[in-house]
Structures are given as C-alpha cells and as structure tokens.
Amino acid sequence: QGELVESGGGLVQPGGSLRLSCATTVRIFSLFEMGWYRQGPGKRRDLVATIDKTGNTNYEDSVKGRFTISRDQSKRTVYLQMNSLKPEDTGVYFCNANHSFLPPRWGQGTQVTVTA
C-alpha cells in the first residue's frame, strides 16, 4: 500500500451521499496539507477541496455547501463528505498530500459514479 489509502467510492443516485476516506501516515498527516481532487471522464484532474494542518478549508465553487472536508488526527484520516450529489460529480477522486518543499503524494483513486 502507498502512503495514501482511499476508500468509500461507489455508485449513488443523484441527491445521494457518499463519504470518502483517506488514511495516511503520521508523518504525512502532521506535515502536509491534505486535499481531494477529481478527474471526470475525458477531463483533467481538478481540485475539489483542501484542509491544512490547522483545519482551514478551501472548496471548489461547484461543491461549496454540498461537500465537507475534515480530518481526524487520532485516525490519521481525511474525509470528504459529499451530499446532494449530481451526475457532474462523477469521476475518480484522488487524495492528495501537498507540501511546499516536499514532493506531493497521491492516492490510487476511488471511483464515484452518480447516475439514476
């Protein structure tokens, strides 16, 4: 397994919810800013949300009010709670760990499909 291990993707109907999880190491969790990216079919990988070590969050405009990123220090895990899902949220979601001076880390990706 890599340093970032994702889980929680799946198939859901529009309006439904999913929670993605990204478990990592103590070192990554304590040093890196964490985030989620997604890559839709035929599209580039785009930022969805980030959370820094102090808990400050940032969201892409289309998910504001629907998605919530959070972190649990005791479990070294970052979550992405996704509510009111839309078909355009479909894609592969990647966990990311970012640092100003160290190479970024990526998870293997988890598929989210929103369809009726």
N, C-alpha and C positions, 0 to 999 in steps of 0.2 A: 504494500500500500504506500501511496505517496504521503506527503505532509498534509494535504488537504483531502479529506474524505467526505464526499457529499452523499446525501440521501434525501428521499422524500418526494421525488418527482412522480409523475403519473398522469393518468387520463382523468379529466374532470369536465363537467358541463359548464357552459357559460353561467356566471354568477356564483360558481362554487369557490371553494377554498382549498389551498394546499399549504403545507409548511415544509420548507426546505431546511436541511441542517448541514452544517459544515464543521466537522470535528478536525482539530489540528493539534500541534504540539505545544508544549508550554512556551518554548522559545518563540515560535511564530505568533502565538496569541498575545504574548507580552510585548513584542517589538513592532509588529506590523499593523497597519491599518487593514481592515478586512472589508470585503465587498462582494457583491454579486453582479455578474454580467450575464447577458443572454444573447443568443445568436439564433435568429429566426431563419426559416428556410430561405436560402439564397441571399441572406443578409449578412452584414458584418457583425462582429461581436460588440455590443454596446453596454455601457454602464447602466445598471439598474439602481443600485443603492450602495452606500458605503457607511461604515461606522468606524470611528477612530478609537484609540485606547481609552479616551475619557468618556466615550459614549455619544459623542456628537455624530449626528447622522446627516446624510445627504441623499436625495432621491431624484431620479429622472422624472421629468414633469408628468409623463403619462401614467406613472404609478403612484403619484402623491395621493394620499388619502385612501389608498387601497392596499398598499404593501407596507410592511413594517419590518425593519431590520433591527436585530437585537443581538446581544452577546451574553453568554453565561460563563463567567470566569471559572466557576467550580467544575464545569464540564469541558472547558476549553472549546466551546462550540458557538458558532454564529448561526443565527436563524434568519430566515426570510419568510414571514407570514404573508401569504398572498390571498387577499379576499376579493370578491366581486370580479373574478377572473373573466377575461374577454378572449375571444379567439386570437386576437392580435398579440396576446401574451404568450402564445405558443412558441416554443423554441427549446434549445438546450441551454440550461442555466449552469454557469460556471462560478465556483467560488474562487475568489482572488485574495491574495495577501500582498500588500504593497508597502514598500519601504523606500525612503529617499536615497539610501546608499547601498541597498542590497538588492539582488535580483528578485523580481516578482515570482510568486508561486501561483500555480493554477491547479484546480481540481480536475477530475476527469470528465466532469459534466454530468448533468442529470436531465432527462427529457421531461418537459412539461407540455402536455397537449390539451388544449381547451377546444372542445367541439361538442356539438349537440348530437 
